[in-house]
């Protein structure tokens, strides 16, 4: 694929800082030099058109350079985050032929695998670059979504707005890929994180005058609870984007109160269809418009469906989720208000209590406002009479881990929730409910 549009922007912004990695600042000229050197390495191993290549890394000048080179050579890229402890399954499912491991010392491994999957063969026949993204599900084998990268790259041919940002979303996440390509096309600086803690993120926002923070509702709640925003100057922030899971309305309202001058924008993207353009109704609203060039949407029985030009070709290890007309069922339950929609939650997460539907996010939003609650996870449990009952696991400080506090939660919920939405059981814990991607485990 011709990547001159990217390389020209890299050259134009040569002396500007492109990335801060491990505390060191690198310019776009440094990225270009790494691109030249990465090309020489790929030549040495004869890696090029149609090869499936896993890149184990986090964001750095070197990993970015390899991605550019592999796109240019029409290779199929499998980004794998350093945070993953087991990578063998990803390499096997993707039929990876070469592994570029940048996790410690750089090394290139030839796996001996051959490309056999029909979808991969079809992509190689097109002579287009590819991208394989794995789902981050907590149960079962992760699904491998194969994309024709020529479609995903289209939007980066028009440079976006220059905004310095932190790489909160990981190297192997579609949002992380989007952040990287936006940076290259717009001349924006990205700052990598040593750890994804509220303290570290707020410290870097102050130090590097970060303008954009892409993150998750779970991490936003952590920032609120930590009060790290009080210890650092966050006045450079212009925009916070949030996605990957439903946002509790209580957390959004709190954040808007804390940072009233920062625009809060909900994003919407899926590994299967890419990242869509969105427009929030306002900074304190969960209603948004979604769409953009190349996307169509429809709502059937309150479920959101998407048809996209940039949709994946399919899964490498699961049946196609598209219907005969190319529509993808997101399984997101929504309500509509004019041109705006509000996502209530996944249909798979809805709790049916005696015929009444309970959305975990709605209950969590209320419980988060109770005194002493650090985090909460709401789910359904089988019941012979009502079908399901609502269960709440609540993260609290150790001094609140007692029966008296449970009685307080019962009173609080009975005052703020309809009866069928009130949890029948409360489990107190000091453990968090999220993984390394700061997304609530469901």
Steps between C-alpha positions, in 0.01 A plus 500: 500500500624845421569678831648816353219700663629388840869534423452849359333610823779340701760693297303828519483481879860379527626711790184474709480248784317192375516273804618503858602145587659395831550868580695568179374734229522394134422716199324409177848500342592225748190304393603533135855379574358201687275433199808482274679266742193279548474461122858374486422237768189384314706473180754286682227251601317530165181613676258666265183464295248255643707399803314478833714677761435527874652805669531460878552850634365817653515840336856607420683652203609149399158332520336787310770477231440127454125555465555762228738269313267202521204704374712624212602144411141367504572268790238382750573653841410335831567756779545333839534700821789442740242462777389161367658215692412229246547578131522149352126481431501833316792394286340164421152630416635777276727256312791732574807432285733748670509645851666836563547501876583844642393418855856476625792467260395523140482164327337358187370143503390294202223272624487253212124549468330525162198707410205271444185690603269590211451860620874557526550357153228728365666806655841403366346457156375860521861611565383722784645530853307338784444542872398226744345617827410267785200547726572562867234267637564352844362154418565261213741538211536860377356562154738608224353773277670537161490844336600619156713793617454695179147585621598591858780725375278714277405752770863571585568637152341824624702634797295546815533765769837511676447402864763367739380181666595209725494143373249370752353249255738212437709419192269213396172689549317655205495827694876476551552443128277801433705716741827399332380571145336828600829610653696419184251667269442814709845560651371444855719404794419181690632424848531139615412383850723303736191400691133582457435652840312827563815645658720421199246618243432831676872557554569460127207724406660778705859432388434485126193727477285215370188613315318170437441210739340193336390265777229276645213567744667269752819709496301824522343367820849420632615859432196632687557274802875565515452880485824509298348791304551713814875431511586592141434782256265359236420836339656392166228236452253587227330168440437171682358220291352189657378170361552120504214456757189686619567813706314532834308828487612583853868476401447719194325769705773496765774533239316789334479677837871445566617607151227732370722650228595164348280360225386145575428288194371146476665285234370187334706236329518125463776270381257367241405830332758760601459832680205719403463877513301612804356820640384517860184700565696684772785432743257384767280288273525133406308561177709511184479500122695228324585438136741665260616429147476132411265410789127424513296433813155369579310408815296181508308410818710762684825327391766691305614355166793632296604454137844631415730519202789453743348192664726202557512225240405255772629301797782252453363273773125560515200521265427831328281730712363689197163429344451453126474875448817578693338626822679440831293451816688693772273350771490848650157596633428866429233764542454772241441874541477672163836453328666388821523158663588386851658160555345316793720191490556169325199273465715223649540704820131586553352343816140378462333519840148358484448644153654840586826596326785628717807661343810446719644839402189680633525331839877551515456872427275535807716293736813695400341807662472329841749613765805276523457317168818474291363284221211264435423207273136401447387173340217249500473171686252221429190488719224232483220754559596817308738346247782732606583721797739795515835451674741785584867452576619822660862611541539687831767606746583237764322693779171468308527127446231405752131418535407851612625640170295241308193619692586856398523393132163326521336815637675719246395287201141469622483881507652553154399197292178329404445187706573247223833677426625480858768236558389207713856425602803723565852363495765730644859485380818707472580362154451690174272375222716585200790350305814648348285680241305685771171363380252349742500121487155362422 
